[in-house]
Amino acid sequence: MPLTEAGIYAAALRLIDEDGVEALTMRRLATALDANPMSLYHHVPNKEAVLRGVTRTVGAQFRTVTMEDAPWQERVRLLATDFRTLAHRHPKLMAYAFSHQPDFIQPDDPFWIALTAIVAAAGVPEPEIVEVAALTVAVVLGVLGAELNGSLQQWASLKPPGPDVGEAGPMDAGPGGGEARPEGPDQDRMFRLVMDTLITGLESRLAAGRDGRDVGRR
């Protein structure tokens, strides 16, 4: 079967899903395709080009339910949740893309188009739509990156400052002792929490604007 860019990206994605971005080499990719390594360079100039192509391929898989008649709060929650689902489908690639490809989000991406439409529907003034959308992307991608690379789990498992409550502390299991601390953070709940925080903050800003308070640059 002749080599194609689509076939190269598909094979690269399989290798990345299995062993991570660091394990991907042009030679290993050629072996997976049963091709001469030099023949790959007729289609892609280097590994970085392969990674960008694979990222675009995965990004094109993004789908979200259209809910034009729903409140903007529900729409942005669903959009972010659907994007999170895609990220967890290919965690090794997406963790790399979030941290190494600052142009991961493009103006014609379905995610960006849907997000800016939701921000506009929320009532954000036109000059601020792109800024608010960009900050939303930064927060969502930051949280997802921390989920995918394990940082969020580590941070959420840190003990709060203060004296050690010991074995008889209120978080211990047992009669009258309350429930035991869970084994690890509930990342689904934490993602809902960050979306709640984003939405509440934007609601407050919009309400302040309607009340005539100065919510612009200070």
C-alpha positions in Angstrom: 0.0 0.0 0.0 1.5 3.4 -1.0 2.4 5.8 1.8 0.1 8.8 2.4 0.2 11.6 5.0 -3.0 10.3 6.5 -1.6 6.8 6.8 1.6 8.2 8.4 -0.3 10.2 11.0 -2.6 7.2 11.8 0.4 4.9 12.4 2.2 7.6 14.4 -0.9 8.1 16.6 -1.0 4.4 17.4 2.7 4.4 18.4 2.1 7.5 20.6 -0.9 6.0 22.3 1.1 2.9 23.1 4.5 4.4 24.2 4.3 8.2 24.2 5.7 11.0 22.1 9.3 10.5 23.3 9.3 6.9 21.9 8.3 8.0 18.4 11.1 8.2 15.9 11.0 8.3 12.1 12.8 4.9 12.0 10.3 3.3 14.3 7.4 4.9 12.3 8.8 3.5 9.1 9.1 0.0 10.6 5.4 0.2 11.7 4.5 1.2 8.1 6.8 -1.5 6.6 8.5 1.3 4.6 12.0 2.6 4.0 12.7 5.4 6.5 13.8 7.7 3.8 10.5 7.3 2.0 8.7 9.1 4.8 10.6 12.3 4.0 8.8 12.5 0.7 5.6 13.2 2.8 6.7 14.8 6.0 10.0 16.7 6.6 10.6 15.6 10.2 9.2 14.3 13.5 7.9 17.7 14.5 5.8 17.8 11.3 4.5 14.4 12.0 3.4 15.5 15.5 1.7 18.5 14.2 -0.1 16.4 11.6 -1.2 13.9 14.2 -2.4 16.7 16.5 -4.5 18.2 13.7 -5.9 14.8 12.8 -7.0 14.3 16.4 -8.3 17.8 16.7 -10.5 17.2 13.7 -12.2 14.4 15.6 -13.7 16.9 18.1 -17.4 16.9 18.2 -19.9 18.6 20.5 -23.7 18.6 20.7 -25.2 21.8 19.3 -27.4 23.5 22.0 -28.1 27.0 20.6 -31.4 27.2 22.6 -29.8 26.2 26.0 -28.4 28.7 28.5 -24.8 29.6 27.7 -23.7 28.1 31.0 -24.9 24.6 29.9 -23.3 25.1 26.5 -19.9 26.0 27.8 -20.0 23.1 30.3 -20.8 20.6 27.5 -18.2 22.1 25.2 -15.4 21.7 27.8 -16.6 18.3 28.8 -16.6 17.0 25.2 -13.1 18.5 24.7 -11.9 16.7 27.9 -13.3 13.4 26.5 -11.2 13.9 23.4 -8.1 14.7 25.4 -8.5 11.5 27.5 -9.0 9.5 24.4 -5.3 10.2 23.4 -3.8 11.4 26.7 -0.1 11.1 25.7 -0.4 13.1 22.5 -2.7 15.7 24.0 -0.5 16.3 27.1 2.4 16.9 24.7 0.3 19.2 22.5 -0.9 21.3 25.4 2.7 22.0 26.6 4.7 22.0 23.4 2.3 23.4 20.7 1.2 26.9 21.6 -0.7 27.2 18.3 -2.7 24.0 19.1 -5.9 26.0 18.9 -6.5 27.7 15.6 -9.2 30.2 14.5 -11.0 27.6 12.3 -11.0 24.9 15.0 -14.6 23.7 15.8 -13.8 24.1 19.5 -12.7 27.7 19.1 -15.6 28.6 16.9 -18.1 27.1 19.3 -16.4 28.7 22.3 -16.4 32.2 20.9 -20.1 31.8 19.9 -21.0 30.8 23.4 -19.0 33.7 24.9 -20.8 36.1 22.6 -24.2 34.6 23.6 -23.4 35.1 27.2 -23.4 38.8 26.6 -19.7 39.6 26.7 -19.0 42.9 25.0 -17.6 42.3 21.5 -14.1 43.8 22.1 -13.7 41.3 25.0 -15.0 38.1 23.4 -11.6 36.9 22.2 -9.9 37.7 25.5 -12.5 35.9 27.5 -12.4 32.9 25.1 -8.6 32.8 25.2 -8.6 32.8 29.0 -11.2 30.1 29.1 -9.0 28.0 26.8 -6.0 28.7 29.0 -7.8 27.5 32.1 -9.3 24.4 30.5 -6.1 23.3 28.8 -4.1 24.0 31.9 -6.4 21.8 34.0 -6.5 19.0 31.4 -2.7 19.1 31.0 -2.4 18.7 34.8 -4.8 15.8 34.7 -3.0 14.0 31.9 0.5 14.4 33.3 -0.5 13.4 36.8 0.2 16.8 38.4 -3.4 17.4 39.4 -3.6 14.1 41.3 -0.4 14.9 43.1 -1.4 18.4 44.1 -4.9 17.4 45.2 -3.3 14.7 47.4 -1.2 17.2 49.3 -2.2 17.6 53.0 -3.5 21.0 54.0 -1.2 23.0 56.3 -1.8 22.6 60.0 -1.2 20.0 62.8 -1.3 16.4 61.9 -4.7 15.0 63.2 -3.2 11.6 63.6 -5.0 8.3 63.5 -8.0 9.6 65.6 -8.6 12.6 63.3 -11.9 13.5 61.9 -11.1 12.1 58.4 -10.5 8.6 59.7 -13.0 5.8 59.2 -14.6 4.1 62.1 -17.5 4.6 64.5 -18.1 8.3 65.0 -14.9 9.1 63.1 -16.4 10.2 59.9 -15.6 8.9 56.4 -12.1 7.9 55.4 -10.2 10.1 52.9 -10.6 8.7 49.4 -7.7 7.0 47.7 -7.3 9.9 45.2 -8.9 13.0 43.9 -12.1 12.7 42.0 -11.0 14.4 38.8 -14.5 14.4 37.3 -15.7 16.4 40.3 -12.7 18.7 40.2 -13.3 19.5 36.5 -16.9 20.3 37.3 -15.6 22.6 40.1 -13.3 24.5 37.8 -16.1 25.0 35.3 -18.4 26.2 38.1 -15.7 28.7 39.1 -15.2 29.9 35.5 -18.9 30.3 35.0 -19.6 32.0 38.3 -16.8 34.5 37.7 -18.1 35.4 34.2 -21.7 35.7 35.6 -20.4 38.1 38.2 -18.5 40.2 35.7 -21.5 40.4 33.4 -23.8 41.3 36.3 -21.5 44.0 37.3 -21.5 45.4 33.8 -25.3 45.5 33.7 -25.3 47.3 37.1 -23.1 50.0 35.6 -20.0 49.2 37.7 -16.6 49.6 36.1 -15.5 46.1 35.0 -13.0 47.2 32.4 -9.3 47.8 32.7 -8.1 49.3 35.9 
